[in-house]
Amino acid sequence: MTMRRNYGVIAVAAGIIWLLIQAQSSDGRSYADGASIITYFWPTLFILPLGIFFHVAYLYKRSKPAAGLLIPGGILLVTGLTCQAGMLFDAWATVWPGFLLAVAFGLFEFYLFGYRGFWLLLPVFVLGGAAVIFFALLSITAIAPFNGLQGLTASLIVLGGLMVLLQRSSGDEDDYRKY
């Protein structure tokens, strides 16, 4: 079974190399030459393997103290994926919240597989929530231009104000009679 697994790893590596040789960037340059491979795939070559190494080291030991390896492992894994997306799609202005998400992911892995301290969830939710909000804002501004978004926001504020003004409650009439 282990020999079969080794052949599988070799086949996957050969397939990835073959795909890299055949692939081209958006401007027509090939990824196949050595300089382009390092230029475009440095996160996959250098950062992701470190993140995977920390995860494998944790899986080898599987104890609560060893769960501390998941913090740098999770951070490096998500950082590597963020950097790879930034390099391949030239989307650095859009993917930067992934760095906040990386820290949240590493800490959340530590929470799940290590010590379940309640206070550990505070930075996870703050950083993860900020990353989700920034990703959402960047996605909205990519879909709708900012000028159109300002008009929509102003319209929603006017509609909300009109709803507050036109809404009648029984407590309002009593307040007017006191004065």
C-alpha positions as YAML, in Angstrom:
chain: A
units: angstrom
residues:
- id: 1
  name: MET
  ca: [0.00, 0.00, 0.00]
- id: 2
  name: THR
  ca: [2.82, 2.45, 0.74]
- id: 3
  name: MET
  ca: [4.40, 1.85, -2.66]
- id: 4
  name: ARG
  ca: [1.05, 2.60, -4.28]
- id: 5
  name: ARG
  ca: [0.84, 5.85, -2.28]
- id: 6
  name: ASN
  ca: [4.33, 6.84, -3.46]
- id: 7
  name: TYR
  ca: [3.26, 6.32, -7.08]
- id: 8
  name: GLY
  ca: [0.21, 8.47, -6.41]
- id: 9
  name: VAL
  ca: [2.35, 11.31, -5.05]
- id: 10
  name: ILE
  ca: [4.68, 11.05, -8.04]
- id: 11
  name: ALA
  ca: [1.72, 11.09, -10.44]
- id: 12
  name: VAL
  ca: [0.20, 14.16, -8.77]
- id: 13
  name: ALA
  ca: [3.55, 16.01, -8.84]
- id: 14
  name: ALA
  ca: [4.13, 15.09, -12.49]
- id: 15
  name: GLY
  ca: [0.61, 16.23, -13.41]
- id: 16
  name: ILE
  ca: [1.08, 19.58, -11.65]
- id: 17
  name: ILE
  ca: [4.41, 20.13, -13.39]
- id: 18
  name: TRP
  ca: [2.86, 19.24, -16.74]
- id: 19
  name: LEU
  ca: [-0.03, 21.68, -16.12]
- id: 20
  name: LEU
  ca: [2.45, 24.41, -15.20]
- id: 21
  name: ILE
  ca: [4.38, 23.82, -18.40]
- id: 22
  name: GLN
  ca: [1.19, 24.05, -20.48]
- id: 23
  name: ALA
  ca: [-0.35, 27.00, -18.64]
- id: 24
  name: GLN
  ca: [0.00, 30.60, -19.72]
- id: 25
  name: SER
  ca: [-0.52, 33.82, -17.86]
- id: 26
  name: SER
  ca: [-3.16, 36.35, -18.91]
- id: 27
  name: ASP
  ca: [-0.62, 38.35, -20.92]
- id: 28
  name: GLY
  ca: [0.48, 35.29, -22.93]
- id: 29
  name: ARG
  ca: [3.72, 34.54, -21.10]
- id: 30
  name: SER
  ca: [4.34, 30.93, -20.23]
- id: 31
  name: TYR
  ca: [4.70, 29.74, -16.66]
- id: 32
  name: ALA
  ca: [7.05, 27.01, -17.88]
- id: 33
  name: ASP
  ca: [10.42, 28.74, -17.61]
- id: 34
  name: GLY
  ca: [12.18, 28.68, -14.24]
- id: 35
  name: ALA
  ca: [11.95, 32.40, -13.57]
- id: 36
  name: SER
  ca: [8.21, 32.48, -14.22]
- id: 37
  name: ILE
  ca: [7.57, 29.44, -12.04]
- id: 38
  name: ILE
  ca: [9.30, 31.11, -9.11]
- id: 39
  name: THR
  ca: [7.73, 34.49, -9.90]
- id: 40
  name: TYR
  ca: [4.16, 33.21, -10.04]
- id: 41
  name: PHE
  ca: [4.27, 30.19, -7.73]
- id: 42
  name: TRP
  ca: [6.58, 31.25, -4.87]
- id: 43
  name: PRO
  ca: [3.73, 30.89, -2.33]
- id: 44
  name: THR
  ca: [3.10, 27.31, -3.44]
- id: 45
  name: LEU
  ca: [6.80, 26.50, -3.43]
- id: 46
  name: PHE
  ca: [7.85, 28.13, -0.17]
- id: 47
  name: ILE
  ca: [4.95, 29.13, 2.11]
- id: 48
  name: LEU
  ca: [2.37, 26.36, 1.62]
- id: 49
  name: PRO
  ca: [4.86, 23.53, 2.25]
- id: 50
  name: LEU
  ca: [5.78, 25.11, 5.61]
- id: 51
  name: GLY
  ca: [2.12, 25.30, 6.59]
- id: 52
  name: ILE
  ca: [1.63, 21.68, 5.58]
- id: 53
  name: PHE
  ca: [4.78, 20.70, 7.51]
- id: 54
  name: PHE
  ca: [3.38, 22.18, 10.74]
- id: 55
  name: HIS
  ca: [0.08, 20.33, 10.21]
- id: 56
  name: VAL
  ca: [1.87, 17.03, 9.55]
- id: 57
  name: ALA
  ca: [4.03, 17.58, 12.64]
- id: 58
  name: TYR
  ca: [0.87, 18.03, 14.71]
- id: 59
  name: LEU
  ca: [-0.74, 14.93, 13.20]
- id: 60
  name: TYR
  ca: [2.39, 12.93, 14.02]
- id: 61
  name: LYS
  ca: [2.19, 13.84, 17.72]
- id: 62
  name: ARG
  ca: [-1.56, 14.55, 18.25]
- id: 63
  name: SER
  ca: [-1.47, 15.96, 21.75]
- id: 64
  name: LYS
  ca: [-2.75, 19.17, 23.31]
- id: 65
  name: PRO
  ca: [0.73, 20.71, 23.66]
- id: 66
  name: ALA
  ca: [1.48, 19.82, 20.03]
- id: 67
  name: ALA
  ca: [-1.65, 21.72, 18.96]
- id: 68
  name: GLY
  ca: [0.44, 24.88, 19.24]
- id: 69
  name: LEU
  ca: [1.96, 23.82, 15.91]
- id: 70
  name: LEU
  ca: [-1.40, 24.51, 14.29]
- id: 71
  name: ILE
  ca: [-1.17, 28.26, 14.92]
- id: 72
  name: PRO
  ca: [1.81, 28.88, 12.59]
- id: 73
  name: GLY
  ca: [0.58, 26.06, 10.34]
- id: 74
  name: GLY
  ca: [-2.83, 27.64, 9.83]
- id: 75
  name: ILE
  ca: [-1.38, 31.11, 9.42]
- id: 76
  name: LEU
  ca: [1.13, 29.92, 6.81]
- id: 77
  name: LEU
  ca: [-1.47, 27.83, 4.98]
- id: 78
  name: VAL
  ca: [-4.01, 30.64, 4.55]
- id: 79
  name: THR
  ca: [-1.26, 33.21, 3.91]
- id: 80
  name: GLY
  ca: [0.13, 30.97, 1.17]
- id: 81
  name: LEU
  ca: [-3.29, 30.61, -0.45]
- id: 82
  name: THR
  ca: [-3.87, 34.37, -0.19]
- id: 83
  name: CYS
  ca: [-0.51, 35.16, -1.75]
- id: 84
  name: GLN
  ca: [-1.04, 32.55, -4.48]
- id: 85
  name: ALA
  ca: [-4.41, 34.08, -5.40]
- id: 86
  name: GLY
  ca: [-2.82, 37.54, -5.39]
- id: 87
  name: MET
  ca: [-0.03, 36.41, -7.69]
- id: 88
  name: LEU
  ca: [-2.12, 34.43, -10.17]
- id: 89
  name: PHE
  ca: [-4.98, 36.91, -10.51]
- id: 90
  name: ASP
  ca: [-3.05, 40.12, -9.78]
- id: 91
  name: ALA
  ca: [-5.66, 40.83, -7.12]
- id: 92
  name: TRP
  ca: [-3.60, 42.18, -4.23]
- id: 93
  name: ALA
  ca: [-6.07, 45.01, -3.68]
- id: 94
  name: THR
  ca: [-8.84, 42.45, -3.19]
- id: 95
  name: VAL
  ca: [-7.17, 39.55, -1.35]
- id: 96
  name: TRP
  ca: [-5.43, 41.45, 1.46]
- id: 97
  name: PRO
  ca: [-8.14, 40.60, 4.06]
- id: 98
  name: GLY
  ca: [-6.89, 37.03, 3.69]
- id: 99
  name: PHE
  ca: [-3.97, 37.98, 5.94]
- id: 100
  name: LEU
  ca: [-6.39, 38.82, 8.75]
- id: 101
  name: LEU
  ca: [-8.23, 35.59, 8.05]
- id: 102
  name: ALA
  ca: [-4.94, 33.68, 8.26]
- id: 103
  name: VAL
  ca: [-4.36, 34.65, 11.88]
- id: 104
  name: ALA
  ca: [-7.99, 33.90, 12.76]
- id: 105
  name: PHE
  ca: [-7.72, 30.49, 11.07]
- id: 106
  name: GLY
  ca: [-4.52, 29.53, 12.93]
- id: 107
  name: LEU
  ca: [-6.00, 30.51, 16.28]
- id: 108
  name: PHE
  ca: [-9.28, 28.73, 15.51]
- id: 109
  name: GLU
  ca: [-7.41, 25.52, 14.68]
- id: 110
  name: PHE
  ca: [-5.61, 25.81, 18.00]
- id: 111
  name: TYR
  ca: [-8.97, 26.29, 19.72]
- id: 112
  name: LEU
  ca: [-10.52, 23.26, 18.02]
- id: 113
  name: PHE
  ca: [-7.66, 20.81, 18.51]
- id: 114
  name: GLY
  ca: [-5.87, 22.25, 21.53]
- id: 115
  name: TYR
  ca: [-6.94, 24.22, 24.52]
- id: 116
  name: ARG
  ca: [-10.54, 25.38, 24.36]
- id: 117
  name: GLY
  ca: [-10.13, 28.65, 26.17]
- id: 118
  name: PHE
  ca: [-13.16, 30.87, 25.66]
- id: 119
  name: TRP
  ca: [-11.00, 33.99, 25.38]
- id: 120
  name: LEU
  ca: [-9.18, 32.47, 22.44]
- id: 121
  name: LEU
  ca: [-12.34, 32.93, 20.39]
- id: 122
  name: LEU
  ca: [-12.30, 36.72, 20.85]
- id: 123
  name: PRO
  ca: [-9.43, 37.39, 18.40]
- id: 124
  name: VAL
  ca: [-10.79, 34.66, 16.12]
- id: 125
  name: PHE
  ca: [-14.15, 36.40, 15.81]
- id: 126
  name: VAL
  ca: [-12.72, 39.92, 15.64]
- id: 127
  name: LEU
  ca: [-10.14, 39.11, 12.96]
- id: 128
  name: GLY
  ca: [-12.39, 36.69, 11.09]
- id: 129
  name: GLY
  ca: [-15.31, 39.11, 11.18]
- id: 130
  name: ALA
  ca: [-13.13, 41.99, 9.99]
- id: 131
  name: ALA
  ca: [-11.83, 39.83, 7.14]
- id: 132
  name: VAL
  ca: [-15.36, 38.84, 6.09]
- id: 133
  name: ILE
  ca: [-16.54, 42.48, 6.24]
- id: 134
  name: PHE
  ca: [-13.56, 43.71, 4.22]
- id: 135
  name: PHE
  ca: [-14.00, 40.92, 1.66]
- id: 136
  name: ALA
  ca: [-17.70, 41.82, 1.37]
- id: 137
  name: LEU
  ca: [-16.97, 45.54, 0.95]
- id: 138
  name: LEU
  ca: [-14.27, 44.88, -1.63]
- id: 139
  name: SER
  ca: [-16.61, 42.55, -3.51]
- id: 140
  name: ILE
  ca: [-19.46, 45.09, -3.48]
- id: 141
  name: THR
  ca: [-17.21, 47.87, -4.76]
- id: 142
  name: ALA
  ca: [-15.88, 45.55, -7.46]
- id: 143
  name: ILE
  ca: [-19.42, 44.73, -8.61]
- id: 144
  name: ALA
  ca: [-20.96, 48.21, -8.29]
- id: 145
  name: PRO
  ca: [-18.93, 51.36, -8.86]
- id: 146
  name: PHE
  ca: [-18.43, 53.52, -5.82]
- id: 147
  name: ASN
  ca: [-20.48, 56.43, -7.21]
- id: 148
  name: GLY
  ca: [-23.49, 54.18, -7.77]
- id: 149
  name: LEU
  ca: [-23.04, 52.78, -4.28]
- id: 150
  name: GLN
  ca: [-23.16, 56.27, -2.77]
- id: 151
  name: GLY
  ca: [-26.50, 56.96, -4.49]
- id: 152
  name: LEU
  ca: [-27.89, 53.65, -3.25]
- id: 153
  name: THR
  ca: [-26.72, 54.34, 0.30]
- id: 154
  name: ALA
  ca: [-28.19, 57.84, 0.30]
- id: 155
  name: SER
  ca: [-31.50, 56.48, -1.02]
- id: 156
  name: LEU
  ca: [-31.62, 53.84, 1.71]
- id: 157
  name: ILE
  ca: [-30.99, 56.48, 4.38]
- id: 158
  name: VAL
  ca: [-33.80, 58.68, 3.01]
- id: 159
  name: LEU
  ca: [-36.20, 55.70, 2.91]
- id: 160
  name: GLY
  ca: [-35.26, 54.72, 6.45]
- id: 161
  name: GLY
  ca: [-35.86, 58.27, 7.67]
- id: 162
  name: LEU
  ca: [-39.24, 58.40, 5.96]
- id: 163
  name: MET
  ca: [-40.23, 55.10, 7.56]
- id: 164
  name: VAL
  ca: [-39.30, 56.44, 11.00]
- id: 165
  name: LEU
  ca: [-41.25, 59.67, 10.39]
- id: 166
  name: LEU
  ca: [-44.35, 57.95, 9.03]
- id: 167
  name: GLN
  ca: [-44.45, 55.23, 11.66]
- id: 168
  name: ARG
  ca: [-47.04, 55.86, 14.37]
- id: 169
  name: SER
  ca: [-46.99, 54.23, 17.71]
- id: 170
  name: SER
  ca: [-49.45, 54.59, 20.58]
- id: 171
  name: GLY
  ca: [-46.71, 55.96, 22.84]
- id: 172
  name: ASP
  ca: [-46.09, 58.98, 20.59]
- id: 173
  name: GLU
  ca: [-49.59, 60.44, 21.09]
- id: 174
  name: ASP
  ca: [-49.26, 60.25, 24.87]
- id: 175
  name: ASP
  ca: [-45.93, 62.12, 24.70]
- id: 176
  name: TYR
  ca: [-47.52, 65.00, 22.79]
- id: 177
  name: ARG
  ca: [-50.38, 65.36, 25.29]
- id: 178
  name: LYS
  ca: [-47.97, 65.80, 28.23]
- id: 179
  name: TYR
  ca: [-46.59, 69.00, 26.76]
...
